[in-house]
Every structure is written in structure tokens, then in C-alpha cells.
Amino acid sequence: MWLQRNAINNNTLKNEQEIGKMVSDWTKHYNHTHTKTITDTLHNELTYAYT
């Protein structure tokens, strides 16, 4: 849900390829502008959610 809110952000997309590109572009931008990577952030959120 976090990724959906941040990467897709209620955009209307035509197909899975557009979704994949949007998520990929957002992930690259996020990783470039933040010291932590998206995988670290998701790992921390999942760890918190299941503890």
C-alpha cells in the first residue's frame, strides 16, 4: 500500500507495462534521492507490521 500511494498515486494506467514503468521510475528516483533504499524501507515496514 505504501508503494502504491507513493509510486502510482491514483494515476489511471492502461496496462501492466505502464504500472511497471511507473514503479520502476519512481524506485530509481527514490533510491537516488534517499540514503536508504526502497528495499530497506519496505523491509523495516514489513518487520514492524509482523512483530
PDB file with one MODEL, atoms N, CA, C and O in Angstrom:
MODEL        1
ATOM      1  N   MET A   1       0.828  -1.183   0.000  1.00  0.00           N
ATOM      2  CA  MET A   1       0.000   0.000   0.000  1.00  0.00           C
ATOM      3  C   MET A   1       0.880   1.257   0.000  1.00  0.00           C
ATOM      4  O   MET A   1       0.571   2.239  -0.675  1.00  0.00           O
ATOM      5  N   TRP A   2       1.975   1.215   0.763  1.00  0.00           N
ATOM      6  CA  TRP A   2       2.894   2.356   0.811  1.00  0.00           C
ATOM      7  C   TRP A   2       3.455   2.628  -0.583  1.00  0.00           C
ATOM      8  O   TRP A   2       3.483   3.772  -1.037  1.00  0.00           O
ATOM      9  N   LEU A   3       3.897   1.582  -1.247  1.00  0.00           N
ATOM     10  CA  LEU A   3       4.445   1.735  -2.596  1.00  0.00           C
ATOM     11  C   LEU A   3       3.374   2.248  -3.550  1.00  0.00           C
ATOM     12  O   LEU A   3       3.644   3.119  -4.377  1.00  0.00           O
ATOM     13  N   GLN A   4       2.188   1.724  -3.441  1.00  0.00           N
ATOM     14  CA  GLN A   4       1.101   2.168  -4.317  1.00  0.00           C
ATOM     15  C   GLN A   4       0.810   3.652  -4.108  1.00  0.00           C
ATOM     16  O   GLN A   4       0.659   4.397  -5.077  1.00  0.00           O
ATOM     17  N   ARG A   5       0.731   4.083  -2.856  1.00  0.00           N
ATOM     18  CA  ARG A   5       0.463   5.503  -2.583  1.00  0.00           C
ATOM     19  C   ARG A   5       1.562   6.394  -3.148  1.00  0.00           C
ATOM     20  O   ARG A   5       1.278   7.474  -3.666  1.00  0.00           O
ATOM     21  N   ASN A   6       2.797   5.959  -3.054  1.00  0.00           N
ATOM     22  CA  ASN A   6       3.909   6.798  -3.465  1.00  0.00           C
ATOM     23  C   ASN A   6       4.240   6.694  -4.943  1.00  0.00           C
ATOM     24  O   ASN A   6       4.548   7.709  -5.569  1.00  0.00           O
ATOM     25  N   ALA A   7       4.189   5.526  -5.509  1.00  0.00           N
ATOM     26  CA  ALA A   7       4.610   5.345  -6.900  1.00  0.00           C
ATOM     27  C   ALA A   7       3.475   5.567  -7.892  1.00  0.00           C
ATOM     28  O   ALA A   7       3.659   6.249  -8.900  1.00  0.00           O
ATOM     29  N   ILE A   8       2.324   5.008  -7.621  1.00  0.00           N
ATOM     30  CA  ILE A   8       1.230   5.076  -8.585  1.00  0.00           C
ATOM     31  C   ILE A   8       0.342   6.293  -8.337  1.00  0.00           C
ATOM     32  O   ILE A   8      -0.097   6.953  -9.278  1.00  0.00           O
ATOM     33  N   ASN A   9       0.086   6.580  -7.070  1.00  0.00           N
ATOM     34  CA  ASN A   9      -0.570   7.830  -6.667  1.00  0.00           C
ATOM     35  C   ASN A   9      -1.865   8.123  -7.436  1.00  0.00           C
ATOM     36  O   ASN A   9      -2.052   9.223  -7.956  1.00  0.00           O
ATOM     37  N   ASN A  10      -2.746   7.136  -7.499  1.00  0.00           N
ATOM     38  CA  ASN A  10      -4.070   7.282  -8.107  1.00  0.00           C
ATOM     39  C   ASN A  10      -4.059   7.648  -9.589  1.00  0.00           C
ATOM     40  O   ASN A  10      -5.025   8.230 -10.082  1.00  0.00           O
ATOM     41  N   ASN A  11      -2.996   7.321 -10.299  1.00  0.00           N
ATOM     42  CA  ASN A  11      -2.969   7.536 -11.740  1.00  0.00           C
ATOM     43  C   ASN A  11      -3.754   6.428 -12.437  1.00  0.00           C
ATOM     44  O   ASN A  11      -3.812   5.298 -11.954  1.00  0.00           O
ATOM     45  N   THR A  12      -4.345   6.756 -13.554  1.00  0.00           N
ATOM     46  CA  THR A  12      -5.024   5.759 -14.377  1.00  0.00           C
ATOM     47  C   THR A  12      -4.024   5.274 -15.420  1.00  0.00           C
ATOM     48  O   THR A  12      -3.498   6.060 -16.208  1.00  0.00           O
ATOM     49  N   LEU A  13      -3.774   3.981 -15.412  1.00  0.00           N
ATOM     50  CA  LEU A  13      -2.785   3.406 -16.317  1.00  0.00           C
ATOM     51  C   LEU A  13      -3.460   2.404 -17.241  1.00  0.00           C
ATOM     52  O   LEU A  13      -4.448   1.773 -16.864  1.00  0.00           O
ATOM     53  N   LYS A  14      -2.932   2.258 -18.444  1.00  0.00           N
ATOM     54  CA  LYS A  14      -3.555   1.417 -19.463  1.00  0.00           C
ATOM     55  C   LYS A  14      -3.306  -0.072 -19.266  1.00  0.00           C
ATOM     56  O   LYS A  14      -4.179  -0.891 -19.554  1.00  0.00           O
ATOM     57  N   ASN A  15      -2.092  -0.436 -18.765  1.00  0.00           N
ATOM     58  CA  ASN A  15      -1.759  -1.852 -18.691  1.00  0.00           C
ATOM     59  C   ASN A  15      -0.658  -2.095 -17.668  1.00  0.00           C
ATOM     60  O   ASN A  15      -0.174  -1.166 -17.021  1.00  0.00           O
ATOM     61  N   GLU A  16      -0.274  -3.353 -17.535  1.00  0.00           N
ATOM     62  CA  GLU A  16       0.734  -3.728 -16.546  1.00  0.00           C
ATOM     63  C   GLU A  16       2.094  -3.119 -16.860  1.00  0.00           C
ATOM     64  O   GLU A  16       2.864  -2.815 -15.949  1.00  0.00           O
ATOM     65  N   GLN A  17       2.394  -2.938 -18.142  1.00  0.00           N
ATOM     66  CA  GLN A  17       3.674  -2.353 -18.519  1.00  0.00           C
ATOM     67  C   GLN A  17       3.790  -0.914 -18.013  1.00  0.00           C
ATOM     68  O   GLN A  17       4.854  -0.501 -17.552  1.00  0.00           O
ATOM     69  N   GLU A  18       2.713  -0.163 -18.099  1.00  0.00           N
ATOM     70  CA  GLU A  18       2.725   1.213 -17.587  1.00  0.00           C
ATOM     71  C   GLU A  18       2.908   1.221 -16.073  1.00  0.00           C
ATOM     72  O   GLU A  18       3.639   2.055 -15.539  1.00  0.00           O
ATOM     73  N   ILE A  19       2.251   0.302 -15.385  1.00  0.00           N
ATOM     74  CA  ILE A  19       2.410   0.204 -13.934  1.00  0.00           C
ATOM     75  C   ILE A  19       3.861  -0.119 -13.603  1.00  0.00           C
ATOM     76  O   ILE A  19       4.463   0.516 -12.738  1.00  0.00           O
ATOM     77  N   GLY A  20       4.416  -1.103 -14.290  1.00  0.00           N
ATOM     78  CA  GLY A  20       5.797  -1.491 -14.048  1.00  0.00           C
ATOM     79  C   GLY A  20       6.769  -0.356 -14.301  1.00  0.00           C
ATOM     80  O   GLY A  20       7.701  -0.154 -13.521  1.00  0.00           O
ATOM     81  N   LYS A  21       6.568   0.385 -15.376  1.00  0.00           N
ATOM     82  CA  LYS A  21       7.454   1.512 -15.678  1.00  0.00           C
ATOM     83  C   LYS A  21       7.327   2.591 -14.624  1.00  0.00           C
ATOM     84  O   LYS A  21       8.335   3.146 -14.186  1.00  0.00           O
ATOM     85  N   MET A  22       6.115   2.900 -14.209  1.00  0.00           N
ATOM     86  CA  MET A  22       5.915   3.943 -13.208  1.00  0.00           C
ATOM     87  C   MET A  22       6.585   3.562 -11.886  1.00  0.00           C
ATOM     88  O   MET A  22       7.249   4.390 -11.263  1.00  0.00           O
ATOM     89  N   VAL A  23       6.411   2.317 -11.464  1.00  0.00           N
ATOM     90  CA  VAL A  23       7.035   1.851 -10.224  1.00  0.00           C
ATOM     91  C   VAL A  23       8.556   1.849 -10.367  1.00  0.00           C
ATOM     92  O   VAL A  23       9.264   2.269  -9.453  1.00  0.00           O
ATOM     93  N   SER A  24       9.054   1.385 -11.494  1.00  0.00           N
ATOM     94  CA  SER A  24      10.496   1.352 -11.720  1.00  0.00           C
ATOM     95  C   SER A  24      11.093   2.759 -11.720  1.00  0.00           C
ATOM     96  O   SER A  24      12.117   2.999 -11.080  1.00  0.00           O
ATOM     97  N   ASP A  25      10.464   3.679 -12.429  1.00  0.00           N
ATOM     98  CA  ASP A  25      10.957   5.062 -12.473  1.00  0.00           C
ATOM     99  C   ASP A  25      10.942   5.688 -11.085  1.00  0.00           C
ATOM    100  O   ASP A  25      11.903   6.345 -10.683  1.00  0.00           O
ATOM    101  N   TRP A  26       9.851   5.483 -10.355  1.00  0.00           N
ATOM    102  CA  TRP A  26       9.746   6.045  -9.013  1.00  0.00           C
ATOM    103  C   TRP A  26      10.812   5.452  -8.097  1.00  0.00           C
ATOM    104  O   TRP A  26      11.428   6.176  -7.314  1.00  0.00           O
ATOM    105  N   THR A  27      11.034   4.137  -8.190  1.00  0.00           N
ATOM    106  CA  THR A  27      12.028   3.466  -7.350  1.00  0.00           C
ATOM    107  C   THR A  27      13.426   4.010  -7.628  1.00  0.00           C
ATOM    108  O   THR A  27      14.185   4.275  -6.696  1.00  0.00           O
ATOM    109  N   LYS A  28      13.767   4.175  -8.896  1.00  0.00           N
ATOM    110  CA  LYS A  28      15.075   4.729  -9.259  1.00  0.00           C
ATOM    111  C   LYS A  28      15.239   6.135  -8.684  1.00  0.00           C
ATOM    112  O   LYS A  28      16.279   6.458  -8.110  1.00  0.00           O
ATOM    113  N   HIS A  29      14.220   6.959  -8.840  1.00  0.00           N
ATOM    114  CA  HIS A  29      14.273   8.327  -8.306  1.00  0.00           C
ATOM    115  C   HIS A  29      14.400   8.307  -6.781  1.00  0.00           C
ATOM    116  O   HIS A  29      15.217   9.028  -6.209  1.00  0.00           O
ATOM    117  N   TYR A  30      13.597   7.488  -6.141  1.00  0.00           N
ATOM    118  CA  TYR A  30      13.622   7.402  -4.679  1.00  0.00           C
ATOM    119  C   TYR A  30      15.006   6.968  -4.202  1.00  0.00           C
ATOM    120  O   TYR A  30      15.569   7.591  -3.302  1.00  0.00           O
ATOM    121  N   ASN A  31      15.553   5.925  -4.784  1.00  0.00           N
ATOM    122  CA  ASN A  31      16.860   5.427  -4.367  1.00  0.00           C
ATOM    123  C   ASN A  31      17.963   6.443  -4.634  1.00  0.00           C
ATOM    124  O   ASN A  31      18.941   6.506  -3.890  1.00  0.00           O
ATOM    125  N   HIS A  32      17.816   7.228  -5.674  1.00  0.00           N
ATOM    126  CA  HIS A  32      18.819   8.241  -5.991  1.00  0.00           C
ATOM    127  C   HIS A  32      18.779   9.406  -4.997  1.00  0.00           C
ATOM    128  O   HIS A  32      19.812  10.003  -4.696  1.00  0.00           O
ATOM    129  N   THR A  33      17.599   9.722  -4.494  1.00  0.00           N
ATOM    130  CA  THR A  33      17.442  10.900  -3.641  1.00  0.00           C
ATOM    131  C   THR A  33      17.418  10.588  -2.155  1.00  0.00           C
ATOM    132  O   THR A  33      17.361  11.510  -1.342  1.00  0.00           O
ATOM    133  N   HIS A  34      17.459   9.331  -1.781  1.00  0.00           N
ATOM    134  CA  HIS A  34      17.428   8.950  -0.367  1.00  0.00           C
ATOM    135  C   HIS A  34      18.637   8.073  -0.054  1.00  0.00           C
ATOM    136  O   HIS A  34      19.119   7.323  -0.903  1.00  0.00           O
ATOM    137  N   THR A  35      19.110   8.185   1.170  1.00  0.00           N
ATOM    138  CA  THR A  35      20.265   7.377   1.545  1.00  0.00           C
ATOM    139  C   THR A  35      19.884   5.921   1.743  1.00  0.00           C
ATOM    140  O   THR A  35      20.694   5.029   1.492  1.00  0.00           O
ATOM    141  N   LYS A  36      18.674   5.672   2.185  1.00  0.00           N
ATOM    142  CA  LYS A  36      18.202   4.296   2.332  1.00  0.00           C
ATOM    143  C   LYS A  36      17.527   3.871   1.028  1.00  0.00           C
ATOM    144  O   LYS A  36      16.925   4.690   0.334  1.00  0.00           O
ATOM    145  N   THR A  37      17.631   2.619   0.716  1.00  0.00           N
ATOM    146  CA  THR A  37      16.981   2.141  -0.495  1.00  0.00           C
ATOM    147  C   THR A  37      15.549   1.749  -0.200  1.00  0.00           C
ATOM    148  O   THR A  37      15.166   1.569   0.956  1.00  0.00           O
ATOM    149  N   ILE A  38      14.781   1.621  -1.229  1.00  0.00           N
ATOM    150  CA  ILE A  38      13.374   1.217  -1.090  1.00  0.00           C
ATOM    151  C   ILE A  38      13.265  -0.140  -0.418  1.00  0.00           C
ATOM    152  O   ILE A  38      12.342  -0.368   0.363  1.00  0.00           O
ATOM    153  N   THR A  39      14.182  -1.033  -0.706  1.00  0.00           N
ATOM    154  CA  THR A  39      14.097  -2.357  -0.101  1.00  0.00           C
ATOM    155  C   THR A  39      14.338  -2.289   1.400  1.00  0.00           C
ATOM    156  O   THR A  39      13.707  -3.029   2.155  1.00  0.00           O
ATOM    157  N   ASP A  40      15.230  -1.423   1.846  1.00  0.00           N
ATOM    158  CA  ASP A  40      15.439  -1.243   3.287  1.00  0.00           C
ATOM    159  C   ASP A  40      14.177  -0.714   3.946  1.00  0.00           C
ATOM    160  O   ASP A  40      13.771  -1.196   5.003  1.00  0.00           O
ATOM    161  N   THR A  41      13.562   0.274   3.323  1.00  0.00           N
ATOM    162  CA  THR A  41      12.346   0.870   3.875  1.00  0.00           C
ATOM    163  C   THR A  41      11.224  -0.155   3.940  1.00  0.00           C
ATOM    164  O   THR A  41      10.554  -0.277   4.965  1.00  0.00           O
ATOM    165  N   LEU A  42      11.012  -0.895   2.853  1.00  0.00           N
ATOM    166  CA  LEU A  42       9.960  -1.911   2.845  1.00  0.00           C
ATOM    167  C   LEU A  42      10.249  -3.002   3.869  1.00  0.00           C
ATOM    168  O   LEU A  42       9.336  -3.467   4.553  1.00  0.00           O
ATOM    169  N   HIS A  43      11.498  -3.411   3.980  1.00  0.00           N
ATOM    170  CA  HIS A  43      11.873  -4.418   4.966  1.00  0.00           C
ATOM    171  C   HIS A  43      11.526  -3.936   6.373  1.00  0.00           C
ATOM    172  O   HIS A  43      10.950  -4.685   7.163  1.00  0.00           O
ATOM    173  N   ASN A  44      11.870  -2.707   6.681  1.00  0.00           N
ATOM    174  CA  ASN A  44      11.578  -2.166   8.009  1.00  0.00           C
ATOM    175  C   ASN A  44      10.077  -2.101   8.256  1.00  0.00           C
ATOM    176  O   ASN A  44       9.622  -2.434   9.350  1.00  0.00           O
ATOM    177  N   GLU A  45       9.311  -1.687   7.278  1.00  0.00           N
ATOM    178  CA  GLU A  45       7.858  -1.606   7.454  1.00  0.00           C
ATOM    179  C   GLU A  45       7.240  -2.994   7.622  1.00  0.00           C
ATOM    180  O   GLU A  45       6.345  -3.176   8.449  1.00  0.00           O
ATOM    181  N   LEU A  46       7.708  -3.970   6.849  1.00  0.00           N
ATOM    182  CA  LEU A  46       7.187  -5.328   6.987  1.00  0.00           C
ATOM    183  C   LEU A  46       7.581  -5.936   8.329  1.00  0.00           C
ATOM    184  O   LEU A  46       6.779  -6.617   8.968  1.00  0.00           O
ATOM    185  N   THR A  47       8.798  -5.692   8.745  1.00  0.00           N
ATOM    186  CA  THR A  47       9.251  -6.199  10.045  1.00  0.00           C
ATOM    187  C   THR A  47       8.377  -5.636  11.149  1.00  0.00           C
ATOM    188  O   THR A  47       7.955  -6.368  12.044  1.00  0.00           O
ATOM    189  N   TYR A  48       8.103  -4.339  11.092  1.00  0.00           N
ATOM    190  CA  TYR A  48       7.268  -3.687  12.097  1.00  0.00           C
ATOM    191  C   TYR A  48       5.838  -4.244  12.047  1.00  0.00           C
ATOM    192  O   TYR A  48       5.220  -4.475  13.086  1.00  0.00           O
ATOM    193  N   ALA A  49       5.328  -4.453  10.849  1.00  0.00           N
ATOM    194  CA  ALA A  49       3.939  -4.911  10.699  1.00  0.00           C
ATOM    195  C   ALA A  49       3.730  -6.326  11.249  1.00  0.00           C
ATOM    196  O   ALA A  49       2.641  -6.656  11.717  1.00  0.00           O
ATOM    197  N   TYR A  50       4.773  -7.160  11.192  1.00  0.00           N
ATOM    198  CA  TYR A  50       4.612  -8.560  11.593  1.00  0.00           C
ATOM    199  C   TYR A  50       5.263  -8.876  12.924  1.00  0.00           C
ATOM    200  O   TYR A  50       5.495 -10.045  13.233  1.00  0.00           O
ATOM    201  N   THR A  51       5.565  -7.857  13.718  1.00  0.00           N
ATOM    202  CA  THR A  51       6.116  -8.110  15.054  1.00  0.00           C
ATOM    203  C   THR A  51       5.145  -7.672  16.111  1.00  0.00           C
ATOM    204  O   THR A  51       5.429  -7.803  17.302  1.00  0.00           O
TER     205      THR A  51
ENDMDL
END
